[in-house]
Amino acid sequence: MKVWYCPTPEAVPGSGHPDAAVVIDVLRATTTIGWALHNGATAVHVFADLDILQRAATAVPQDKRLLAGERGGRALEGFDLGNSPVAVTPAVVEGKQLFLSTTNGTRALERVQAVPRVFTCSLNNLKAVAAQLQALAAGHVWIVGSGWEGSYSLEDSLAAGALLHSMATTLGSDPQSHCGNDETTAAAALWQVWQHNPETCLRLATHGQRLQRLGNHDADLRCCAAVNSLTVVPTQTSPGVFRLV
Ligand code: 3SL
């Protein structure tokens, strides 16, 4: 299995035919998607564009849908939820479809919508995603970081490296043997630096600092840093729609 890490949606190649794409937005979109589905949401629909989200949501009865999202880390006016993984509790999301738009994560998901298999990953579900890729016998995998408005983000690269290590452990192989580009090799090295304290890395990252400036995000940071706290693999079942299959 060869892995190409693209640190931002903009870095995703315009051509190429991977077997699977794994999208990461540790802070916080793919962490929130994982927890929402784990806690009983029936689907998460992702959108870069808010008007399209609003129109699509009207197809689902009001008592069965929740609008969720943020811009710049702040919850959106008129929406039911922001983008906090600790807010998508069973009491809030069970039996509901989420319509989610975030600054970077949902844009990254849109960028790879046409890849045959698309999964979301965070530090919470590394093992589960690695096992899924192994089961697929995927030969060519893109890992896509969400970054921040087109720039590199430390926390997504940390998780990309962690996923590479998890895949190598699952396959019983050397992580370096799976690296398709230098970005993947660098991500793998990052994980070796912070594997014993990923929350420190999340707090150092510029977006971790942004969240801390916006208010108390301790619970979110703790949740986002919890390695393998989930066993779910959010899977794209139709363009822009993620479910557990
Ligand atoms: O950038 C994104 O897509 C978000 O996950 C950012 S935030 O953590 O919700 O502010």
Residues whose N, C-alpha, C, O or C-beta is under 5 A from the ligand:
A	BS01	3SL	D25 L27 R28 A29 E70 G72 G73 N83 T102 T103 N104 G105 T106 G147
